[in-house]
Amino acid sequence: MVCTYKRTGAYFKWTNKQLNSATQAVVECSLSVRAAAAHFDIPYETLRRTVSTDRLQRSYVEHHMQDSLPTKKTISHPTLLIDEQENDLVSRQISLSNRGLGCDSEGVRHAVYRYVDVNSIKHPWGKFGIAGKDWLHSFMKSHPNRALRKPEGLS
């Protein structure tokens, strides 16, 4: 499981500056991903994933916000949702909580699955109709101010 995995080995032998320079070189089509990875001394898969994520974020920004998103170095697996989408989910949860409709873990997982499905985002959950427990665990770790609560009965 993702939540119990302990990483071994040496990682991050490059800097954010190198990663941003390599990403920019690939996006501007001056170097291929493999050539940029060799030139800037960054693992090929890391650069490929960063370029792919950067392109997705730029297309999302072009359609929704018109701001640029900086690339950043992460030690975890690539996230399913970008920060703005996660913040949108958190604001929806807060809105429901303010109305007295708390969110339990299963309700959040169903809501996330619907959100990802409606927005046509690729996800690893198949056709079960519910997000994974590992995703929920990671989401709650990245948003410690959120708490899962059983909804109260309203009359």
N, C-alpha and C positions, 0 to 999 in steps of 0.2 A: 504494500500500500504506500501511497505517496506520503502520508502523514508520519510514517515510522521509518522512512528511508534515511540513512546516514551516509553522507557523501565521503568518499575517501580519495586521496590523491591531491596533487597540486593543481590549482585552477587560477585563473585570472592572472596570466603572465603579461597581459596587455593593459593599456590604460583606456579610459573613456575617450581621450583625445584621439588615440589611434583608431578606436572603433568608429568614432564619428567621421574621421577622415576617410577611412576605408569605405564606410557606408556612402558618404558623399561621392567618392570616386566611382562607385558602382552605379549609383542613381543617375549621375551625370553621364554615364556611359563612357567614361574615359578608360576604365579597366573592367575586366570580367570579375566575377566573384572569386574565382580560383586565383587569378593573378593578384587581385587586391589582398586576398588572404595571405598569399606568400610574401608580398611586398611589405605589408604592415605587421606581419608575424602574428596573425590571429587565426585560430582554427577555422577551417573552411565552413563547417556546419554552423558555427556561431555567427559568422559573417552572413551566411546565406539566410539564417533565421532572422537576423537583425534587419537585413535589407528587405526581406519579405514583410516583416512586422512594420517597418518604416513605410513601405509602400501602402500597406493597408491603412495605417494611421493617417497618412497624407490624404488618401482618398476619402476616408471618413471625415476628416477635417474640411476638405474641399466641399463636401456635401452638407456639412452641419455647422461648422464653427468659423471657418476662414482664419484660423490661427495655426501656427506651426507647432508641432510637437517634437521636442528633442529626443534623440535616441539615448537610452540609458543602459548601463550594464546591469544585468540581473543574475543572481546566482541560482534562481529557481527555473523550473520549466517555463516555457512561454505561457502566458495567461490566455484564457479564452476570450475575455472581455477587456477592452482598454479601460483606463481609469475613468473616463467620462461615462461609459456605459455602467460601470460598477457604481459610480456616484448616483446615476439615475435610478438604479435599483434601490440603493440605500434611501434616497429621497422618497421613493414610493413606499418603502417600508415605514419610514417615519410618518408619512401622511396617513397610512393605515393605522399606525399606533396612536396617533393623535385623535383618531375617530373611535378608539376603543377596540380596534380589531387587531390584536397582537398577531404575530407570525410565529408559528411553530416551525420546526425544522422541515417537516414534510411540506408544509405550505410554501416555504421559501424555495425549496427544491422544485416544486411544481411550477411556481411563478417564474423561476429562472429558465426552466425548460421552455415554457411558453414564450418568454421574452426572446430567447435565442432562436426558437423556431420561427417566430413572426419576423424577426430581423434577418433571417436566412444566414445565420452564423454557423459555421461548421462546428460540430460538437461530437464528443466520443460516447454519447449516452444511448445511441441506437434509437429505437422506437418505443422505449419503455414509458415515456411521458413524464420522466422525473430526472432531475440532475443527480449526480453522484454524491455520495457522502464525503469523499475526499475533496471534491470541489467546495462543498459547504464548509468543511473544516478550514480550508485555505482562505475562503471568503471571510469567515469569522475571525481568523487570525489577522487578516489585513484590515478589518474594521472592528477593532476591539470595543468601540463605543456602542455597538449594536448588541442586543441581547435577544435570544429567542424566548418567546413567552407563549403560553397557551392562551388562546383568545377567551375573553370573558363572555358569558351569556348576557346579551343586551335585551331589554324589554321596552 
